[in-house]
Amino acid sequence: MITDININKPAPIVTGQQLELFHSTTDIKRTIKGLEAGKPVLITAFYSNGLLLLKELQNYLKKKLPNQTFQEQRVFRAAYQKLSNLILIEIVGHKLIVKKSPAIGWLEQLYAETTDFLLPFPQVQGLNSAWQWYQNGISIPVLRNKLHPYYGTYFPTRFDHLVLFDNWLQRYKGTKKSAIDVGVGSGVLSLLMIKHGFQKVFATDTNPNAIVGLTEFMGETKLSRKLELSFGHLFGAWEKPSELIVFNPPWLPEPNKITNLDEAIYYNQNLFPEFFAAAKKRLLPNGKLVLLFSNLAQITEATQEHPIEKEIAEGGRFQLEKCLKRKVKSSSDKTKRDLDRRAAEEVELWVLTHS
Ligand SMILES: C[S@@+](CC[C@H](N)C(=O)[O-])C[C@H]1O[C@@H](n2cnc3c(N)ncnc32)[C@H](O)[C@@H]1O
């Protein structure tokens, strides 16, 4: 059952250990030394004391570590992550107990089995922003209703690729009995296909939160009869061929020697070959295989290899029908390097058919 899936969430800490306490008059230098020695510290009195300690920790590390090159930034981030996660905050009765804390509904929703526990402060910050997004919803230009992304689920923050897909669906002339959405995330592509009249969408994700979140979002509504979910790799439980398969895969190759990367952002070298092999079996003879992609990996020099071009050239399974491109609108990035990069950034919609 979908509700039996274990969702990803920050691990609750239950400790009998006496912790060092931190408040506004605590000696900050001594506290940071403690963190460096691996000793956790508990934020007391006000939520803002946690923010204060994080800020001080950041300043301290900035002075201590160089933070210029990509490699240095990575070392900096790792050090910050390690130490900041030793800063803990207490939850009692599913609520943060320090004063002036934000109300975070996830504490009740995700931790039904424990009422009292500790969490690392940065994780609580993550839960807090995720709660705001979930509650307020996110407007997507091509969808009438807001998206309510579940905790720990990918959702789009730029929309150029969605505009491309929406335009393509507008002109799509094929039948609309069923479609498959691989890596459904917060559901945006499935919702678009349903908006354009697809009767049934079969979607998957390897991220349990995506599946649980959408199941909860749909409840017993009409939508739940149009969108069926399967928790699993690539096509999950879906074997039956469809007339349309869509995949908005991760856009960057995973860097070497880094584990625990976000599967919404980074792909490993097997993902595309496995996807195309499985898609070959699940695309109806006149069906369309649509991939949303971008030149981000190429312009950031992560790789010169383009996994879709490679498939078309060497796979022997699919041929190119068309590739639509769209320049990414410049965002509010401030650095010159970011601006140069954004100027060259394009999203791509690839339409493939059986060869
Ligand atoms: C870039 S996000 C796209 C999400 C959504 N389709 C959208 O367009 O906003 C990629 C999604 O694919 C999922 N994913 C990554 N690898 C996968 C795999 N092997 N099988 C199924 N889903 C996968 C991720 O968890 C993530 O939700």
The ligand as an SDF file (V2000), in Angstrom:
LIG
                    3D

 27 29  0  0  0  0  0  0  0  0999 V2000
   13.9050   16.9010  -12.2060 C   0  0  0  0  0  0  0  0  0  0  0  0
   12.7270   16.0540  -11.2180 S   0  0  0  0  0  0  0  0  0  0  0  0
   11.2470   16.2680  -12.1900 C   0  0  0  0  0  0  0  0  0  0  0  0
    9.9820   16.1430  -11.3890 C   0  0  0  0  0  0  0  0  0  0  0  0
    8.6900   16.4710  -12.1640 C   0  0  0  0  0  0  0  0  0  0  0  0
    8.4490   15.5240  -13.2220 N   0  0  0  0  0  0  0  0  0  0  0  0
    8.7830   17.8820  -12.7320 C   0  0  0  0  0  0  0  0  0  0  0  0
    8.9030   18.0000  -13.9610 O   0  0  0  0  0  0  0  0  0  0  0  0
    8.7250   18.8450  -11.9540 O   0  0  0  0  0  0  0  0  0  0  0  0
   13.1750   14.3670  -11.4780 C   0  0  0  0  0  0  0  0  0  0  0  0
   12.3060   13.3820  -10.6970 C   0  0  0  0  0  0  0  0  0  0  0  0
   12.6790   12.0470  -11.0870 O   0  0  0  0  0  0  0  0  0  0  0  0
   12.7780   11.2350   -9.9420 C   0  0  0  0  0  0  0  0  0  0  0  0
   13.7000   10.1560  -10.2720 N   0  0  0  0  0  0  0  0  0  0  0  0
   15.0540   10.1770  -10.2880 C   0  0  0  0  0  0  0  0  0  0  0  0
   15.5480    8.9760  -10.6610 N   0  0  0  0  0  0  0  0  0  0  0  0
   14.4690    8.1850  -10.8920 C   0  0  0  0  0  0  0  0  0  0  0  0
   14.3110    6.8230  -11.2970 C   0  0  0  0  0  0  0  0  0  0  0  0
   15.3580    6.0500  -11.5330 N   0  0  0  0  0  0  0  0  0  0  0  0
   13.0500    6.3290  -11.4280 N   0  0  0  0  0  0  0  0  0  0  0  0
   11.9570    7.1030  -11.1750 C   0  0  0  0  0  0  0  0  0  0  0  0
   12.0570    8.3950  -10.7870 N   0  0  0  0  0  0  0  0  0  0  0  0
   13.2750    8.9200  -10.6310 C   0  0  0  0  0  0  0  0  0  0  0  0
   13.2430   12.1750   -8.8470 C   0  0  0  0  0  0  0  0  0  0  0  0
   12.9460   11.6750   -7.5670 O   0  0  0  0  0  0  0  0  0  0  0  0
   12.4720   13.4520   -9.1920 C   0  0  0  0  0  0  0  0  0  0  0  0
   11.2030   13.4820   -8.5800 O   0  0  0  0  0  0  0  0  0  0  0  0
  1  2  1  0
  2  3  1  0
  2 10  1  0
  3  4  1  0
  4  5  1  0
  5  6  1  0
  5  7  1  0
  7  8  2  0
  7  9  1  0
 10 11  1  0
 11 12  1  0
 11 26  1  0
 12 13  1  0
 13 14  1  0
 13 24  1  0
 14 15  1  0
 14 23  1  0
 15 16  2  0
 16 17  1  0
 17 18  1  0
 17 23  2  0
 18 19  1  0
 18 20  2  0
 20 21  1  0
 21 22  2  0
 22 23  1  0
 24 25  1  0
 24 26  1  0
 26 27  1  0
M  CHG  2   2   1   9  -1
M  END
$$$$
